[in-house]
Amino acid sequence: MISFVVGFVAQTDLTEAYAHLVGTRPGSSRRGVARAVYRQLFATVASKGCPQVMAIMVPINRASMAFHQHTGFRPGEQNTIDPDGLKLVKDYSALAEHRELLGKGLGDGPRIGCGPATRAMKN
Ligand SMILES: CC(C)(COP(=O)(O)OP(=O)(O)OC[C@H]1O[C@@H](n2cnc3c(N)ncnc32)[C@H](O)[C@@H]1OP(=O)(O)O)[C@@H](O)C(=O)NCCC(=O)NCCS
């Protein structure tokens, strides 16, 4: 295996999918393999009726953020605080555990990062 992605459809909102974990073997990085496995993820969740896919970033992981930016993920509307030029959701995982919440619309799907499941997680 040179690359993998673990994704799922939200149990609380069957129209919202998550890219949970992605990895590429270091010797195979920057050859487009994670991009290829994401294309497969997008096709799979779209075929299950999900118009958008979400990803939640730890802001220290700049490579992951660059990869997700490259593959079309954009910050959700909830992203508010802006330390070091990053738009993060404050206290998303726990107190002082800010996260970048990203979303990508699939096909003609709705604008990203603002679906009911995401809002529920925040409330
Ligand atoms: C993030 C990760 C999955 C990217 O895998 P990859 O197979 O190297 O990614 P790709 O080759 O498909 O990259 C596609 C594009 O994303 C961007 N990108 C990927 N890795 C990048 C990096 N380290 N720095 C900057 N941009 C990067 C680039 O724009 C790249 O296109 P380019 O190489 O033509 O410039 C890989 O670095 C990894 O396994 N990291 C460790 C695990 C991890 O942190 N996973 C994410 C959190 S779960």
The ligand as a Gaussian input file, in Angstrom:
#p B3LYP/6-31G(d) Opt

LIG

0 1
 C       -0.700000      14.957000       3.410000
 C       -0.303000      13.721000       2.582000
 C       -1.382000      12.651000       2.700000
 C       -0.163000      14.140000       1.105000
 O        0.081000      12.954000       0.338000
 P        0.763000      12.990000      -1.113000
 O        0.485000      11.682000      -1.784000
 O        2.182000      13.416000      -0.975000
 O       -0.033000      14.171000      -1.809000
 P       -0.147000      14.465000      -3.384000
 O        1.116000      14.087000      -4.084000
 O       -1.423000      13.862000      -3.905000
 O       -0.247000      16.059000      -3.339000
 C       -1.176000      16.791000      -4.107000
 C       -0.876000      18.260000      -3.880000
 O       -1.090000      18.613000      -2.497000
 C       -0.111000      19.594000      -2.098000
 N        0.813000      19.012000      -1.115000
 C        0.935000      17.703000      -0.776000
 N        1.897000      17.551000       0.179000
 C        2.386000      18.786000       0.418000
 C        3.402000      19.279000       1.278000
 N        4.108000      18.472000       2.091000
 N        3.657000      20.596000       1.288000
 C        2.955000      21.440000       0.488000
 N        1.981000      21.042000      -0.379000
 C        1.706000      19.731000      -0.401000
 C        0.640000      19.966000      -3.363000
 O       -0.063000      21.036000      -3.996000
 C        0.530000      18.699000      -4.180000
 O        0.682000      18.915000      -5.581000
 P        2.172000      19.087000      -6.217000
 O        3.025000      17.987000      -5.642000
 O        1.938000      18.942000      -7.688000
 O        2.651000      20.440000      -5.798000
 C        1.077000      13.160000       3.048000
 O        2.004000      14.228000       3.162000
 C        1.049000      12.401000       4.375000
 O        0.828000      11.175000       4.405000
 N        1.291000      13.105000       5.489000
 C        1.347000      12.426000       6.809000
 C       -0.020000      12.022000       7.316000
 C       -0.930000      13.228000       7.494000
 O       -0.539000      14.237000       8.072000
 N       -2.176000      13.124000       6.963000
 C       -3.130000      14.219000       6.998000
 C       -3.883000      14.296000       8.286000
 S       -4.920000      12.880000       8.551000

